[in-house]
Every structure is written in C-alpha cells, then in structure tokens.
Amino acid sequence: MSRLINEGYGLNFNEYVNELRIKAVIRQLEQRAHKHLTIMGIAYDCGFNAKTTFNRCFKKATGLTPGDYIKTKGLKD
C-alpha cells in the first residue's frame, strides 16, 4: 500500500494520511464547525494528535496558518 501511495501520489504514507486529515479539517472549517469547536478540537476530531504536527501540515498544505486561513477565506464573523 505504501509503495502505491508513493508512486501514485509522490507522498509517503504519513504525508498522504495527513493530507486527507487537512482536507477534512478544511471541510469542517468551511462548514463553520469552528463556531462551536476550537480549531484544535476540529484537528483532533480529524485524527491529529499534536498541535505542532497539525499546524505544520496545515501550513504546508495551504500556505497559511489555520487562523489566517479562516480570516482570508472570510470564515470569521
């Protein structure tokens, strides 16, 4: 399985899983789940176990911190 992910996506298994987790976080942010959960609560729900890993992966995937993503996408009221 790892070889297929590596060859097909150019990512190792952990990078692939974290990419899926970030996409899940972004979906929840766009559904405004952060109005009743903290950003870290959403990250934990999506499978992240550490704040530093989440923040690093989020910034790598989007180029923004989670807070900046919310601001620039107009998700903050």
mmCIF file of the N, C-alpha and C atoms, coordinates in Angstrom:
data_MODEL
# 
_entry.id   MODEL 
# 
loop_
_atom_site.group_PDB 
_atom_site.id 
_atom_site.type_symbol 
_atom_site.label_atom_id 
_atom_site.label_alt_id 
_atom_site.label_comp_id 
_atom_site.label_asym_id 
_atom_site.label_entity_id 
_atom_site.label_seq_id 
_atom_site.pdbx_PDB_ins_code 
_atom_site.Cartn_x 
_atom_site.Cartn_y 
_atom_site.Cartn_z 
_atom_site.occupancy 
_atom_site.B_iso_or_equiv 
_atom_site.pdbx_formal_charge 
_atom_site.auth_seq_id 
_atom_site.auth_comp_id 
_atom_site.auth_asym_id 
_atom_site.auth_atom_id 
_atom_site.pdbx_PDB_model_num 
ATOM 1   N N  . MET A 1 1  ? 0.831   -1.189 0.000  1.00 0.00 ? 1  MET A N  1 
ATOM 2   C CA . MET A 1 1  ? 0.000   0.000  0.000  1.00 0.00 ? 1  MET A CA 1 
ATOM 3   C C  . MET A 1 1  ? 0.873   1.250  0.000  1.00 0.00 ? 1  MET A C  1 
ATOM 4   N N  . SER A 1 2  ? 1.893   1.259  0.837  1.00 0.00 ? 2  SER A N  1 
ATOM 5   C CA . SER A 1 2  ? 2.781   2.428  0.898  1.00 0.00 ? 2  SER A CA 1 
ATOM 6   C C  . SER A 1 2  ? 3.449   2.689  -0.449 1.00 0.00 ? 2  SER A C  1 
ATOM 7   N N  . ARG A 1 3  ? 3.860   1.641  -1.117 1.00 0.00 ? 3  ARG A N  1 
ATOM 8   C CA . ARG A 1 3  ? 4.509   1.802  -2.420 1.00 0.00 ? 3  ARG A CA 1 
ATOM 9   C C  . ARG A 1 3  ? 3.550   2.424  -3.430 1.00 0.00 ? 3  ARG A C  1 
ATOM 10  N N  . LEU A 1 4  ? 2.291   1.984  -3.423 1.00 0.00 ? 4  LEU A N  1 
ATOM 11  C CA . LEU A 1 4  ? 1.297   2.539  -4.345 1.00 0.00 ? 4  LEU A CA 1 
ATOM 12  C C  . LEU A 1 4  ? 1.061   4.027  -4.078 1.00 0.00 ? 4  LEU A C  1 
ATOM 13  N N  . ILE A 1 5  ? 0.981   4.386  -2.814 1.00 0.00 ? 5  ILE A N  1 
ATOM 14  C CA . ILE A 1 5  ? 0.791   5.791  -2.446 1.00 0.00 ? 5  ILE A CA 1 
ATOM 15  C C  . ILE A 1 5  ? 2.003   6.600  -2.885 1.00 0.00 ? 5  ILE A C  1 
ATOM 16  N N  . ASN A 1 6  ? 3.185   6.058  -2.640 1.00 0.00 ? 6  ASN A N  1 
ATOM 17  C CA . ASN A 1 6  ? 4.417   6.755  -3.006 1.00 0.00 ? 6  ASN A CA 1 
ATOM 18  C C  . ASN A 1 6  ? 4.511   6.953  -4.511 1.00 0.00 ? 6  ASN A C  1 
ATOM 19  N N  . GLU A 1 7  ? 4.231   5.928  -5.258 1.00 0.00 ? 7  GLU A N  1 
ATOM 20  C CA . GLU A 1 7  ? 4.327   6.012  -6.710 1.00 0.00 ? 7  GLU A CA 1 
ATOM 21  C C  . GLU A 1 7  ? 3.181   6.825  -7.317 1.00 0.00 ? 7  GLU A C  1 
ATOM 22  N N  . GLY A 1 8  ? 1.994   6.675  -6.781 1.00 0.00 ? 8  GLY A N  1 
ATOM 23  C CA . GLY A 1 8  ? 0.829   7.355  -7.350 1.00 0.00 ? 8  GLY A CA 1 
ATOM 24  C C  . GLY A 1 8  ? 0.696   8.808  -6.963 1.00 0.00 ? 8  GLY A C  1 
ATOM 25  N N  . TYR A 1 9  ? 1.059   9.134  -5.729 1.00 0.00 ? 9  TYR A N  1 
ATOM 26  C CA . TYR A 1 9  ? 0.871   10.493 -5.229 1.00 0.00 ? 9  TYR A CA 1 
ATOM 27  C C  . TYR A 1 9  ? 2.176   11.226 -4.943 1.00 0.00 ? 9  TYR A C  1 
ATOM 28  N N  . GLY A 1 10 ? 3.282   10.498 -4.950 1.00 0.00 ? 10 GLY A N  1 
ATOM 29  C CA . GLY A 1 10 ? 4.567   11.117 -4.638 1.00 0.00 ? 10 GLY A CA 1 
ATOM 30  C C  . GLY A 1 10 ? 4.702   11.500 -3.183 1.00 0.00 ? 10 GLY A C  1 
ATOM 31  N N  . LEU A 1 11 ? 3.949   10.837 -2.327 1.00 0.00 ? 11 LEU A N  1 
ATOM 32  C CA . LEU A 1 11 ? 3.961   11.094 -0.890 1.00 0.00 ? 11 LEU A CA 1 
ATOM 33  C C  . LEU A 1 11 ? 4.227   9.800  -0.138 1.00 0.00 ? 11 LEU A C  1 
ATOM 34  N N  . ASN A 1 12 ? 4.816   9.920  1.059  1.00 0.00 ? 12 ASN A N  1 
ATOM 35  C CA . ASN A 1 12 ? 4.893   8.729  1.888  1.00 0.00 ? 12 ASN A CA 1 
ATOM 36  C C  . ASN A 1 12 ? 3.547   8.541  2.599  1.00 0.00 ? 12 ASN A C  1 
ATOM 37  N N  . PHE A 1 13 ? 3.378   7.434  3.261  1.00 0.00 ? 13 PHE A N  1 
ATOM 38  C CA . PHE A 1 13 ? 2.087   7.107  3.864  1.00 0.00 ? 13 PHE A CA 1 
ATOM 39  C C  . PHE A 1 13 ? 1.629   8.189  4.838  1.00 0.00 ? 13 PHE A C  1 
ATOM 40  N N  . ASN A 1 14 ? 2.523   8.639  5.724  1.00 0.00 ? 14 ASN A N  1 
ATOM 41  C CA . ASN A 1 14 ? 2.143   9.646  6.716  1.00 0.00 ? 14 ASN A CA 1 
ATOM 42  C C  . ASN A 1 14 ? 1.743   10.964 6.054  1.00 0.00 ? 14 ASN A C  1 
ATOM 43  N N  . GLU A 1 15 ? 2.466   11.380 5.030  1.00 0.00 ? 15 GLU A N  1 
ATOM 44  C CA . GLU A 1 15 ? 2.119   12.604 4.322  1.00 0.00 ? 15 GLU A CA 1 
ATOM 45  C C  . GLU A 1 15 ? 0.740   12.479 3.674  1.00 0.00 ? 15 GLU A C  1 
ATOM 46  N N  . TYR A 1 16 ? 0.469   11.321 3.099  1.00 0.00 ? 16 TYR A N  1 
ATOM 47  C CA . TYR A 1 16 ? -0.818  11.083 2.455  1.00 0.00 ? 16 TYR A CA 1 
ATOM 48  C C  . TYR A 1 16 ? -1.965  11.153 3.470  1.00 0.00 ? 16 TYR A C  1 
ATOM 49  N N  . VAL A 1 17 ? -1.794  10.477 4.598  1.00 0.00 ? 17 VAL A N  1 
ATOM 50  C CA . VAL A 1 17 ? -2.833  10.478 5.631  1.00 0.00 ? 17 VAL A CA 1 
ATOM 51  C C  . VAL A 1 17 ? -3.039  11.895 6.169  1.00 0.00 ? 17 VAL A C  1 
ATOM 52  N N  . ASN A 1 18 ? -1.956  12.608 6.414  1.00 0.00 ? 18 ASN A N  1 
ATOM 53  C CA . ASN A 1 18 ? -2.086  13.979 6.924  1.00 0.00 ? 18 ASN A CA 1 
ATOM 54  C C  . ASN A 1 18 ? -2.749  14.895 5.912  1.00 0.00 ? 18 ASN A C  1 
ATOM 55  N N  . GLU A 1 19 ? -2.507  14.676 4.633  1.00 0.00 ? 19 GLU A N  1 
ATOM 56  C CA . GLU A 1 19 ? -3.174  15.458 3.589  1.00 0.00 ? 19 GLU A CA 1 
ATOM 57  C C  . GLU A 1 19 ? -4.689  15.225 3.634  1.00 0.00 ? 19 GLU A C  1 
ATOM 58  N N  . LEU A 1 20 ? -5.086  13.974 3.810  1.00 0.00 ? 20 LEU A N  1 
ATOM 59  C CA . LEU A 1 20 ? -6.518  13.667 3.933  1.00 0.00 ? 20 LEU A CA 1 
ATOM 60  C C  . LEU A 1 20 ? -7.108  14.319 5.181  1.00 0.00 ? 20 LEU A C  1 
ATOM 61  N N  . ARG A 1 21 ? -6.351  14.306 6.262  1.00 0.00 ? 21 ARG A N  1 
ATOM 62  C CA . ARG A 1 21 ? -6.817  14.932 7.503  1.00 0.00 ? 21 ARG A CA 1 
ATOM 63  C C  . ARG A 1 21 ? -6.991  16.441 7.323  1.00 0.00 ? 21 ARG A C  1 
ATOM 64  N N  . ILE A 1 22 ? -6.045  17.086 6.645  1.00 0.00 ? 22 ILE A N  1 
ATOM 65  C CA . ILE A 1 22 ? -6.144  18.529 6.413  1.00 0.00 ? 22 ILE A CA 1 
ATOM 66  C C  . ILE A 1 22 ? -7.368  18.841 5.562  1.00 0.00 ? 22 ILE A C  1 
ATOM 67  N N  . LYS A 1 23 ? -7.630  18.032 4.553  1.00 0.00 ? 23 LYS A N  1 
ATOM 68  C CA . LYS A 1 23 ? -8.826  18.236 3.736  1.00 0.00 ? 23 LYS A CA 1 
ATOM 69  C C  . LYS A 1 23 ? -10.090 18.123 4.586  1.00 0.00 ? 23 LYS A C  1 
ATOM 70  N N  . ALA A 1 24 ? -10.101 17.187 5.531  1.00 0.00 ? 24 ALA A N  1 
ATOM 71  C CA . ALA A 1 24 ? -11.249 17.043 6.431  1.00 0.00 ? 24 ALA A CA 1 
ATOM 72  C C  . ALA A 1 24 ? -11.391 18.264 7.336  1.00 0.00 ? 24 ALA A C  1 
ATOM 73  N N  . VAL A 1 25 ? -10.271 18.784 7.823  1.00 0.00 ? 25 VAL A N  1 
ATOM 74  C CA . VAL A 1 25 ? -10.303 19.991 8.653  1.00 0.00 ? 25 VAL A CA 1 
ATOM 75  C C  . VAL A 1 25 ? -10.860 21.160 7.843  1.00 0.00 ? 25 VAL A C  1 
ATOM 76  N N  . ILE A 1 26 ? -10.380 21.324 6.628  1.00 0.00 ? 26 ILE A N  1 
ATOM 77  C CA . ILE A 1 26 ? -10.833 22.429 5.780  1.00 0.00 ? 26 ILE A CA 1 
ATOM 78  C C  . ILE A 1 26 ? -12.333 22.319 5.508  1.00 0.00 ? 26 ILE A C  1 
ATOM 79  N N  . ARG A 1 27 ? -12.821 21.117 5.257  1.00 0.00 ? 27 ARG A N  1 
ATOM 80  C CA . ARG A 1 27 ? -14.273 20.939 5.051  1.00 0.00 ? 27 ARG A CA 1 
ATOM 81  C C  . ARG A 1 27 ? -15.039 21.408 6.276  1.00 0.00 ? 27 ARG A C  1 
ATOM 82  N N  . GLN A 1 28 ? -14.554 21.036 7.459  1.00 0.00 ? 28 GLN A N  1 
ATOM 83  C CA . GLN A 1 28 ? -15.255 21.442 8.682  1.00 0.00 ? 28 GLN A CA 1 
ATOM 84  C C  . GLN A 1 28 ? -15.166 22.953 8.902  1.00 0.00 ? 28 GLN A C  1 
ATOM 85  N N  . LEU A 1 29 ? -14.013 23.545 8.587  1.00 0.00 ? 29 LEU A N  1 
ATOM 86  C CA . LEU A 1 29 ? -13.897 24.997 8.717  1.00 0.00 ? 29 LEU A CA 1 
ATOM 87  C C  . LEU A 1 29 ? -14.869 25.694 7.775  1.00 0.00 ? 29 LEU A C  1 
ATOM 88  N N  . GLU A 1 30 ? -14.972 25.195 6.555  1.00 0.00 ? 30 GLU A N  1 
ATOM 89  C CA . GLU A 1 30 ? -15.884 25.802 5.583  1.00 0.00 ? 30 GLU A CA 1 
ATOM 90  C C  . GLU A 1 30 ? -17.345 25.603 5.966  1.00 0.00 ? 30 GLU A C  1 
ATOM 91  N N  . GLN A 1 31 ? -17.626 24.571 6.749  1.00 0.00 ? 31 GLN A N  1 
ATOM 92  C CA . GLN A 1 31 ? -18.979 24.358 7.263  1.00 0.00 ? 31 GLN A CA 1 
ATOM 93  C C  . GLN A 1 31 ? -19.177 25.111 8.575  1.00 0.00 ? 31 GLN A C  1 
ATOM 94  N N  . ARG A 1 32 ? -18.167 25.894 8.930  1.00 0.00 ? 32 ARG A N  1 
ATOM 95  C CA . ARG A 1 32 ? -18.185 26.741 10.129 1.00 0.00 ? 32 ARG A CA 1 
ATOM 96  C C  . ARG A 1 32 ? -18.288 25.964 11.437 1.00 0.00 ? 32 ARG A C  1 
ATOM 97  N N  . ALA A 1 33 ? -17.698 24.779 11.462 1.00 0.00 ? 33 ALA A N  1 
ATOM 98  C CA . ALA A 1 33 ? -17.664 23.990 12.691 1.00 0.00 ? 33 ALA A CA 1 
ATOM 99  C C  . ALA A 1 33 ? -16.850 24.701 13.765 1.00 0.00 ? 33 ALA A C  1 
ATOM 100 N N  . HIS A 1 34 ? -15.959 25.612 13.348 1.00 0.00 ? 34 HIS A N  1 
ATOM 101 C CA . HIS A 1 34 ? -15.139 26.337 14.317 1.00 0.00 ? 34 HIS A CA 1 
ATOM 102 C C  . HIS A 1 34 ? -15.953 27.345 15.125 1.00 0.00 ? 34 HIS A C  1 
ATOM 103 N N  . LYS A 1 35 ? -17.222 27.494 14.803 1.00 0.00 ? 35 LYS A N  1 
ATOM 104 C CA . LYS A 1 35 ? -18.077 28.377 15.590 1.00 0.00 ? 35 LYS A CA 1 
ATOM 105 C C  . LYS A 1 35 ? -18.453 27.739 16.927 1.00 0.00 ? 35 LYS A C  1 
ATOM 106 N N  . HIS A 1 36 ? -18.463 26.412 16.972 1.00 0.00 ? 36 HIS A N  1 
ATOM 107 C CA . HIS A 1 36 ? -18.792 25.739 18.230 1.00 0.00 ? 36 HIS A CA 1 
ATOM 108 C C  . HIS A 1 36 ? -17.689 24.805 18.709 1.00 0.00 ? 36 HIS A C  1 
ATOM 109 N N  . LEU A 1 37 ? -16.609 24.662 17.941 1.00 0.00 ? 37 LEU A N  1 
ATOM 110 C CA . LEU A 1 37 ? -15.444 23.891 18.347 1.00 0.00 ? 37 LEU A CA 1 
ATOM 111 C C  . LEU A 1 37 ? -14.202 24.751 18.156 1.00 0.00 ? 37 LEU A C  1 
ATOM 112 N N  . THR A 1 38 ? -13.173 24.469 18.924 1.00 0.00 ? 38 THR A N  1 
ATOM 113 C CA . THR A 1 38 ? -11.905 25.144 18.664 1.00 0.00 ? 38 THR A CA 1 
ATOM 114 C C  . THR A 1 38 ? -11.277 24.532 17.420 1.00 0.00 ? 38 THR A C  1 
ATOM 115 N N  . ILE A 1 39 ? -10.336 25.250 16.841 1.00 0.00 ? 39 ILE A N  1 
ATOM 116 C CA . ILE A 1 39 ? -9.630  24.707 15.686 1.00 0.00 ? 39 ILE A CA 1 
ATOM 117 C C  . ILE A 1 39 ? -8.933  23.406 16.077 1.00 0.00 ? 39 ILE A C  1 
ATOM 118 N N  . MET A 1 40 ? -8.360  23.374 17.268 1.00 0.00 ? 40 MET A N  1 
ATOM 119 C CA . MET A 1 40 ? -7.690  22.141 17.709 1.00 0.00 ? 40 MET A CA 1 
ATOM 120 C C  . MET A 1 40 ? -8.694  21.028 17.966 1.00 0.00 ? 40 MET A C  1 
ATOM 121 N N  . GLY A 1 41 ? -9.869  21.352 18.410 1.00 0.00 ? 41 GLY A N  1 
ATOM 122 C CA . GLY A 1 41 ? -10.914 20.342 18.571 1.00 0.00 ? 41 GLY A CA 1 
ATOM 123 C C  . GLY A 1 41 ? -11.244 19.697 17.241 1.00 0.00 ? 41 GLY A C  1 
ATOM 124 N N  . ILE A 1 42 ? -11.328 20.516 16.199 1.00 0.00 ? 42 ILE A N  1 
ATOM 125 C CA . ILE A 1 42 ? -11.571 20.001 14.856 1.00 0.00 ? 42 ILE A CA 1 
ATOM 126 C C  . ILE A 1 42 ? -10.395 19.134 14.412 1.00 0.00 ? 42 ILE A C  1 
ATOM 127 N N  . ALA A 1 43 ? -9.174  19.622 14.652 1.00 0.00 ? 43 ALA A N  1 
ATOM 128 C CA . ALA A 1 43 ? -7.978  18.864 14.261 1.00 0.00 ? 43 ALA A CA 1 
ATOM 129 C C  . ALA A 1 43 ? -7.943  17.507 14.956 1.00 0.00 ? 43 ALA A C  1 
ATOM 130 N N  . TYR A 1 44 ? -8.246  17.486 16.234 1.00 0.00 ? 44 TYR A N  1 
ATOM 131 C CA . TYR A 1 44 ? -8.272  16.207 16.966 1.00 0.00 ? 44 TYR A CA 1 
ATOM 132 C C  . TYR A 1 44 ? -9.355  15.287 16.402 1.00 0.00 ? 44 TYR A C  1 
ATOM 133 N N  . ASP A 1 45 ? -10.517 15.841 16.098 1.00 0.00 ? 45 ASP A N  1 
ATOM 134 C CA . ASP A 1 45 ? -11.596 15.043 15.516 1.00 0.00 ? 45 ASP A CA 1 
ATOM 135 C C  . ASP A 1 45 ? -11.198 14.442 14.171 1.00 0.00 ? 45 ASP A C  1 
ATOM 136 N N  . CYS A 1 46 ? -10.321 15.126 13.454 1.00 0.00 ? 46 CYS A N  1 
ATOM 137 C CA . CYS A 1 46 ? -9.887  14.665 12.130 1.00 0.00 ? 46 CYS A CA 1 
ATOM 138 C C  . CYS A 1 46 ? -8.660  13.763 12.196 1.00 0.00 ? 46 CYS A C  1 
ATOM 139 N N  . GLY A 1 47 ? -8.194  13.456 13.398 1.00 0.00 ? 47 GLY A N  1 
ATOM 140 C CA . GLY A 1 47 ? -7.129  12.470 13.549 1.00 0.00 ? 47 GLY A CA 1 
ATOM 141 C C  . GLY A 1 47 ? -5.771  12.975 13.957 1.00 0.00 ? 47 GLY A C  1 
ATOM 142 N N  . PHE A 1 48 ? -5.603  14.290 14.092 1.00 0.00 ? 48 PHE A N  1 
ATOM 143 C CA . PHE A 1 48 ? -4.312  14.801 14.553 1.00 0.00 ? 48 PHE A CA 1 
ATOM 144 C C  . PHE A 1 48 ? -4.201  14.622 16.054 1.00 0.00 ? 48 PHE A C  1 
ATOM 145 N N  . ASN A 1 49 ? -3.002  14.282 16.511 1.00 0.00 ? 49 ASN A N  1 
ATOM 146 C CA . ASN A 1 49 ? -2.770  14.061 17.940 1.00 0.00 ? 49 ASN A CA 1 
ATOM 147 C C  . ASN A 1 49 ? -1.913  15.143 18.571 1.00 0.00 ? 49 ASN A C  1 
ATOM 148 N N  . ALA A 1 50 ? -1.293  15.988 17.745 1.00 0.00 ? 50 ALA A N  1 
ATOM 149 C CA . ALA A 1 50 ? -0.395  17.012 18.273 1.00 0.00 ? 50 ALA A CA 1 
ATOM 150 C C  . ALA A 1 50 ? -0.617  18.334 17.538 1.00 0.00 ? 50 ALA A C  1 
ATOM 151 N N  . LYS A 1 51 ? -0.630  19.401 18.291 1.00 0.00 ? 51 LYS A N  1 
ATOM 152 C CA . LYS A 1 51 ? -0.846  20.730 17.739 1.00 0.00 ? 51 LYS A CA 1 
ATOM 153 C C  . LYS A 1 51 ? 0.261   21.102 16.755 1.00 0.00 ? 51 LYS A C  1 
ATOM 154 N N  . THR A 1 52 ? 1.509   20.802 17.104 1.00 0.00 ? 52 THR A N  1 
ATOM 155 C CA . THR A 1 52 ? 2.619   21.169 16.227 1.00 0.00 ? 52 THR A CA 1 
ATOM 156 C C  . THR A 1 52 ? 2.536   20.444 14.892 1.00 0.00 ? 52 THR A C  1 
ATOM 157 N N  . THR A 1 53 ? 2.183   19.182 14.910 1.00 0.00 ? 53 THR A N  1 
ATOM 158 C CA . THR A 1 53 ? 2.047   18.426 13.660 1.00 0.00 ? 53 THR A CA 1 
ATOM 159 C C  . THR A 1 53 ? 0.913   18.999 12.828 1.00 0.00 ? 53 THR A C  1 
ATOM 160 N N  . PHE A 1 54 ? -0.205  19.276 13.464 1.00 0.00 ? 54 PHE A N  1 
ATOM 161 C CA . PHE A 1 54 ? -1.343  19.857 12.745 1.00 0.00 ? 54 PHE A CA 1 
ATOM 162 C C  . PHE A 1 54 ? -0.962  21.187 12.102 1.00 0.00 ? 54 PHE A C  1 
ATOM 163 N N  . ASN A 1 55 ? -0.377  22.097 12.887 1.00 0.00 ? 55 ASN A N  1 
ATOM 164 C CA . ASN A 1 55 ? -0.023  23.411 12.357 1.00 0.00 ? 55 ASN A CA 1 
ATOM 165 C C  . ASN A 1 55 ? 0.979   23.304 11.210 1.00 0.00 ? 55 ASN A C  1 
ATOM 166 N N  . ARG A 1 56 ? 1.974   22.432 11.344 1.00 0.00 ? 56 ARG A N  1 
ATOM 167 C CA . ARG A 1 56 ? 2.970   22.244 10.291 1.00 0.00 ? 56 ARG A CA 1 
ATOM 168 C C  . ARG A 1 56 ? 2.320   21.722 9.018  1.00 0.00 ? 56 ARG A C  1 
ATOM 169 N N  . CYS A 1 57 ? 1.480   20.706 9.145  1.00 0.00 ? 57 CYS A N  1 
ATOM 170 C CA . CYS A 1 57 ? 0.807   20.108 7.985  1.00 0.00 ? 57 CYS A CA 1 
ATOM 171 C C  . CYS A 1 57 ? -0.164  21.087 7.342  1.00 0.00 ? 57 CYS A C  1 
ATOM 172 N N  . PHE A 1 58 ? -0.893  21.842 8.150  1.00 0.00 ? 58 PHE A N  1 
ATOM 173 C CA . PHE A 1 58 ? -1.859  22.804 7.617  1.00 0.00 ? 58 PHE A CA 1 
ATOM 174 C C  . PHE A 1 58 ? -1.148  23.876 6.810  1.00 0.00 ? 58 PHE A C  1 
ATOM 175 N N  . LYS A 1 59 ? -0.060  24.415 7.378  1.00 0.00 ? 59 LYS A N  1 
ATOM 176 C CA . LYS A 1 59 ? 0.671   25.468 6.676  1.00 0.00 ? 59 LYS A CA 1 
ATOM 177 C C  . LYS A 1 59 ? 1.321   24.930 5.408  1.00 0.00 ? 59 LYS A C  1 
ATOM 178 N N  . LYS A 1 60 ? 1.814   23.695 5.448  1.00 0.00 ? 60 LYS A N  1 
ATOM 179 C CA . LYS A 1 60 ? 2.416   23.093 4.258  1.00 0.00 ? 60 LYS A CA 1 
ATOM 180 C C  . LYS A 1 60 ? 1.365   22.920 3.156  1.00 0.00 ? 60 LYS A C  1 
ATOM 181 N N  . ALA A 1 61 ? 0.164   22.536 3.539  1.00 0.00 ? 61 ALA A N  1 
ATOM 182 C CA . ALA A 1 61 ? -0.892  22.265 2.560  1.00 0.00 ? 61 ALA A CA 1 
ATOM 183 C C  . ALA A 1 61 ? -1.523  23.541 2.004  1.00 0.00 ? 61 ALA A C  1 
ATOM 184 N N  . THR A 1 62 ? -1.648  24.567 2.832  1.00 0.00 ? 62 THR A N  1 
ATOM 185 C CA . THR A 1 62 ? -2.389  25.756 2.419  1.00 0.00 ? 62 THR A CA 1 
ATOM 186 C C  . THR A 1 62 ? -1.525  27.007 2.265  1.00 0.00 ? 62 THR A C  1 
ATOM 187 N N  . GLY A 1 63 ? -0.350  26.990 2.864  1.00 0.00 ? 63 GLY A N  1 
ATOM 188 C CA . GLY A 1 63 ? 0.494   28.185 2.873  1.00 0.00 ? 63 GLY A CA 1 
ATOM 189 C C  . GLY A 1 63 ? 0.098   29.181 3.948  1.00 0.00 ? 63 GLY A C  1 
ATOM 190 N N  . LEU A 1 64 ? -0.898  28.823 4.751  1.00 0.00 ? 64 LEU A N  1 
ATOM 191 C CA . LEU A 1 64 ? -1.416  29.707 5.798  1.00 0.00 ? 64 LEU A CA 1 
ATOM 192 C C  . LEU A 1 64 ? -1.533  28.962 7.117  1.00 0.00 ? 64 LEU A C  1 
ATOM 193 N N  . THR A 1 65 ? -1.508  29.708 8.214  1.00 0.00 ? 65 THR A N  1 
ATOM 194 C CA . THR A 1 65 ? -1.846  29.113 9.491  1.00 0.00 ? 65 THR A CA 1 
ATOM 195 C C  . THR A 1 65 ? -3.364  28.892 9.508  1.00 0.00 ? 65 THR A C  1 
ATOM 196 N N  . PRO A 1 66 ? -3.864  28.042 10.385 1.00 0.00 ? 66 PRO A N  1 
ATOM 197 C CA . PRO A 1 66 ? -5.323  27.857 10.441 1.00 0.00 ? 66 PRO A CA 1 
ATOM 198 C C  . PRO A 1 66 ? -6.081  29.163 10.689 1.00 0.00 ? 66 PRO A C  1 
ATOM 199 N N  . GLY A 1 67 ? -5.588  29.985 11.598 1.00 0.00 ? 67 GLY A N  1 
ATOM 200 C CA . GLY A 1 67 ? -6.248  31.264 11.879 1.00 0.00 ? 67 GLY A CA 1 
ATOM 201 C C  . GLY A 1 67 ? -6.254  32.189 10.671 1.00 0.00 ? 67 GLY A C  1 
ATOM 202 N N  . ASP A 1 68 ? -5.127  32.260 9.973  1.00 0.00 ? 68 ASP A N  1 
ATOM 203 C CA . ASP A 1 68 ? -5.049  33.091 8.773  1.00 0.00 ? 68 ASP A CA 1 
ATOM 204 C C  . ASP A 1 68 ? -5.948  32.545 7.670  1.00 0.00 ? 68 ASP A C  1 
ATOM 205 N N  . TYR A 1 69 ? -6.045  31.234 7.580  1.00 0.00 ? 69 TYR A N  1 
ATOM 206 C CA . TYR A 1 69 ? -6.932  30.611 6.583  1.00 0.00 ? 69 TYR A CA 1 
ATOM 207 C C  . TYR A 1 69 ? -8.381  31.061 6.832  1.00 0.00 ? 69 TYR A C  1 
ATOM 208 N N  . ILE A 1 70 ? -8.804  31.001 8.073  1.00 0.00 ? 70 ILE A N  1 
ATOM 209 C CA . ILE A 1 70 ? -10.171 31.403 8.428  1.00 0.00 ? 70 ILE A CA 1 
ATOM 210 C C  . ILE A 1 70 ? -10.400 32.873 8.063  1.00 0.00 ? 70 ILE A C  1 
ATOM 211 N N  . LYS A 1 71 ? -9.416  33.726 8.364  1.00 0.00 ? 71 LYS A N  1 
ATOM 212 C CA . LYS A 1 71 ? -9.554  35.161 8.055  1.00 0.00 ? 71 LYS A CA 1 
ATOM 213 C C  . LYS A 1 71 ? -9.606  35.411 6.549  1.00 0.00 ? 71 LYS A C  1 
ATOM 214 N N  . THR A 1 72 ? -8.687  34.808 5.797  1.00 0.00 ? 72 THR A N  1 
ATOM 215 C CA . THR A 1 72 ? -8.605  35.099 4.370  1.00 0.00 ? 72 THR A CA 1 
ATOM 216 C C  . THR A 1 72 ? -9.760  34.502 3.579  1.00 0.00 ? 72 THR A C  1 
ATOM 217 N N  . LYS A 1 73 ? -10.357 33.435 4.087  1.00 0.00 ? 73 LYS A N  1 
ATOM 218 C CA . LYS A 1 73 ? -11.487 32.819 3.410  1.00 0.00 ? 73 LYS A CA 1 
ATOM 219 C C  . LYS A 1 73 ? -12.820 33.420 3.833  1.00 0.00 ? 73 LYS A C  1 
ATOM 220 N N  . GLY A 1 74 ? -12.758 34.402 4.729  1.00 0.00 ? 74 GLY A N  1 
ATOM 221 C CA . GLY A 1 74 ? -13.987 35.069 5.177  1.00 0.00 ? 74 GLY A CA 1 
ATOM 222 C C  . GLY A 1 74 ? -14.860 34.181 6.044  1.00 0.00 ? 74 GLY A C  1 
ATOM 223 N N  . LEU A 1 75 ? -14.236 33.278 6.776  1.00 0.00 ? 75 LEU A N  1 
ATOM 224 C CA . LEU A 1 75 ? -14.992 32.341 7.614  1.00 0.00 ? 75 LEU A CA 1 
ATOM 225 C C  . LEU A 1 75 ? -15.155 32.851 9.038  1.00 0.00 ? 75 LEU A C  1 
ATOM 226 N N  . LYS A 1 76 ? -14.550 33.984 9.324  1.00 0.00 ? 76 LYS A N  1 
ATOM 227 C CA . LYS A 1 76 ? -14.648 34.542 10.656 1.00 0.00 ? 76 LYS A CA 1 
ATOM 228 C C  . LYS A 1 76 ? -15.695 35.646 10.656 1.00 0.00 ? 76 LYS A C  1 
ATOM 229 N N  . ASP A 1 77 ? -16.645 35.531 11.524 1.00 0.00 ? 77 ASP A N  1 
ATOM 230 C CA . ASP A 1 77 ? -17.708 36.560 11.613 1.00 0.00 ? 77 ASP A CA 1 
ATOM 231 C C  . ASP A 1 77 ? -17.403 37.550 12.698 1.00 0.00 ? 77 ASP A C  1 
# 
